[in-house]
Amino acid sequence: MNMQIKSCPFCGGNASIWQKNFYNKTRKEWAWLVFVKCDMCRSTGKMFVADDEDEPSKNDWDTYECRQAVTAWNMRKEKIC
């Protein structure tokens, strides 16, 4: 994925995209949570759900959910301190 992830609005640290596998009890299937997380203070952005067969890292992080997570992270206000 070639979208740039902005620095953390809270501490100014670098942020990166993350995934976490979980079992969706409602749909009775495995899925992925995709989100941006600060490497320093561990703040996280909005989480998006991807289907199990759409594992983000296998698609080089170029999925709809990954792009949405980065867009949501980048839309916040800039650090003010």
C-alpha positions as CSV (number, residue, x, y, z in Angstrom):
1,M,0.0,0.0,0.0
2,N,1.4,3.4,-0.9
3,M,-0.8,5.6,1.4
4,Q,1.2,7.7,3.8
5,I,0.2,7.3,7.5
6,K,0.5,10.5,9.4
7,S,2.3,10.7,12.8
8,C,0.3,10.3,16.0
9,P,-1.8,13.4,17.0
10,F,-1.2,12.7,20.7
11,C,2.5,12.1,21.0
12,G,3.9,12.7,17.5
13,G,5.2,9.1,17.2
14,N,5.2,7.0,14.1
15,A,2.1,5.0,13.4
16,S,1.6,1.8,11.4
17,I,-1.2,-0.4,10.2
18,W,-2.1,-3.5,12.3
19,Q,-4.3,-6.5,12.0
20,K,-5.9,-8.8,14.6
21,N,-7.6,-12.1,13.8
22,F,-10.9,-12.7,15.8
23,Y,-13.9,-15.0,15.7
24,N,-17.1,-13.2,14.8
25,K,-19.7,-14.9,16.9
26,T,-22.6,-13.2,15.1
27,R,-21.5,-14.4,11.7
28,K,-19.9,-17.6,13.0
29,E,-16.7,-17.1,11.1
30,W,-13.1,-15.8,11.4
31,A,-12.4,-12.2,10.4
32,W,-9.7,-9.5,10.7
33,L,-9.7,-6.2,12.6
34,V,-7.7,-3.7,10.7
35,F,-6.5,-0.4,12.3
36,V,-3.7,2.1,12.6
37,K,-1.8,2.2,15.9
38,C,0.9,4.5,17.3
39,D,4.2,2.7,17.8
40,M,5.0,4.9,20.8
41,C,1.9,5.6,22.9
42,R,-0.2,2.8,21.4
43,S,-3.2,5.0,20.5
44,T,-5.4,3.4,17.9
45,G,-7.7,4.6,15.2
46,K,-11.0,3.4,14.0
47,M,-11.2,-0.4,13.4
48,F,-12.5,-2.0,10.3
49,V,-13.5,-5.6,9.8
50,A,-12.2,-7.7,6.8
51,D,-13.3,-11.2,5.8
52,D,-11.0,-14.1,6.7
53,E,-10.1,-14.8,3.1
54,D,-9.1,-11.1,2.7
55,E,-6.2,-11.2,5.2
56,P,-4.6,-7.7,4.9
57,S,-0.9,-8.7,5.1
58,K,-1.3,-11.3,2.3
59,N,-2.6,-8.5,0.1
60,D,0.3,-6.2,0.9
61,W,-2.1,-4.1,3.0
62,D,-3.8,-3.0,-0.1
63,T,-7.4,-3.8,0.8
64,Y,-10.5,-1.6,1.1
65,E,-10.4,-2.0,4.9
66,C,-6.7,-1.0,5.1
67,R,-7.3,2.1,3.0
68,Q,-10.3,3.1,5.2
69,A,-8.2,2.6,8.4
70,V,-5.4,4.9,7.1
71,T,-7.9,7.5,5.8
72,A,-9.7,7.6,9.2
73,W,-6.4,8.0,11.0
74,N,-5.2,10.7,8.7
75,M,-8.4,12.8,9.0
76,R,-7.9,13.8,12.6
77,K,-6.7,17.2,13.8
78,E,-3.0,17.8,14.0
79,K,-1.1,17.7,17.2
80,I,-1.5,21.0,19.1
81,C,1.2,20.9,21.8
